[in-house]
Amino acid sequence: MTVSDQPVLVCIGGGPKALAVAAKAKVLRRLGLPAPRVVIIERHSIGANWTAAGGWTDGTHRLGTSPEKDLGFPYRSAEFRGHNRHVDHAMLAFSWNAYLVAAGGLGEWVDRGRPAPRHREWARYLQWAAGEAQPELVIAEARTATIAGERWRVEAVGDDGQPQSIEADALLVTGPGSAASEWESLSPRVFGPARFWRAVTERRLPVVERAAVIGAGETTGAILHEMCGHDALGVSIIAPQASIFTRGEGYFENRAFTDSGRWQALSLAQRRELISRADRGVISQTAMDEIRLDSRFAHVEGKVTGVQAEGEEVVLGIETATGFVSRRYDLVIDARGTQDLWLLRLLGDVARSRLELAVGGAPTLERAQMSIDRTLAISGMTPRLFVPGLAALRQGPGFPNLSCLGSTSDRICAGLMQATVDTRDPHLVTAASGPTAGRSRAVEPAPGRRPAATEHQPGSA
C-alpha cells in the first residue's frame, strides 16, 4: 500500500489510546501490512493529561493501573490473520520494559519491587513511545469536527492563534474532556480538577473548616489523597453510592478488563454491575488506605442537584435516599471527572445529523454506548467515528481505560483498514496480506446470549 493509499486517521488527544494506535500502525507497516497514517491533534503535549498541564493531576500521584498494562497489552492480537504473533512480538518494542531499558532504569525498577510510576513518569513513557512511533503531531486545540463529502475536517487553533484544517478518512476521539467545572463561575470557592491542581502546585489551596469533594471515581481518589495533607477540619465526600468503594483488583475483575471474550455472554445488568463495582465510581486502594485513617473524612450519600454561592460559603442542594438536604461548605471541589459525551461539542451539523441517524435519535449516553461496534466506532456512521471511551457497555470494560490498549489499537486499525478496502477496492486485501481477510465478519450476539462455538475468539492466531 502506497502512502497515497493509506487512510488518514486523526486522533483528538495525545494520550495512551492515540499512542497505542500510532505504535500499532508503525508495527503493521514494518511487517508489510496495511496501516493508517496517524495524525494526533493535542493541545499541550503528548501525555499532557498525566502532567499538571492537562489539569487532571499534578503529576506526582501514582498510576492506579500496572504500567505493564502498556501500549501493547495484552499482546494477544486476533485481527491480523496469519500475522498476529508477529504483531505481538513487534509491539514489545513499545512496551513499558522497553522504555525502562532505553532509559537505563529497568534494574532499578525491578529491585524496588516494580512500584507504580508517578503520573509524570507515565507521561514520559508516552513521549518516548511517540518518538519511536513518529506519528504526525499537531500542537493545537481541536475546535470543530465537520464532515465534508465523505471525509472529516477538523478545525484546530494553535497557541499562536493561527487556524489549521486537517482532513481525514476517520476520526478517533479520546480523553475525558474539560477539567473545568460548570459551577466554577458561581464562586471562587468552587474548584474543578484543573483549578484544584493549579492551586496545589502554586501552594495557594485555602485553609478551610468545611470542604466537600463531589464524586467517587479515580479523579476523586487523587484529590482526596491530596487533601489528606491539607488543612481542613472536615471533608465530606458526596456521592450517590451507598458506600465509597475501592477498585476491584482480584484476578476475576482484572480478567474481565483484559479479555473481553466472555463479555458478549453477559446480560446488560451484569455488565453494568461489573463496571460500577470495578471501574466507574471507585477509587484506588492507595487513596482508600489514606482516607480511612483520617477521621476528618466522611461520606454523604446523595447527588448534588443545586449549587448556590452565599458570601464566602457555597450551599449545596443534595438529593438523598431519604429526601432533599442543604449543606454549607467553605470549599467545594467538583471531581465528577469524565464528561462522557463531550465530543458532541465538536461536531458540526452534518456530523451530528449522521450521528443521530446512526444511534437512532438524540445522542444520549445510553444510545451512544449501545451503538459502539466491535471496531470501537459508532455502528453505521460514515465516515468512521471511533470512540473507545464509550465502548465499555457493549464491547468490554477495558477499552475506555488503560486495561487493554493493545486490543484497542488492534480493533481500530483493523476496522479502519477493512472499511477502507470495502469502500475503495475489495480486491486490495488478500488472505495472505490483510487484516480480517478471508474471514467473514461475525454477527455480534445480543447481550445475554452466548456466542456460538464457531465464533472467532480473541487469542487465536
Disulfide bonds with the S-S distance in Angstrom:
none
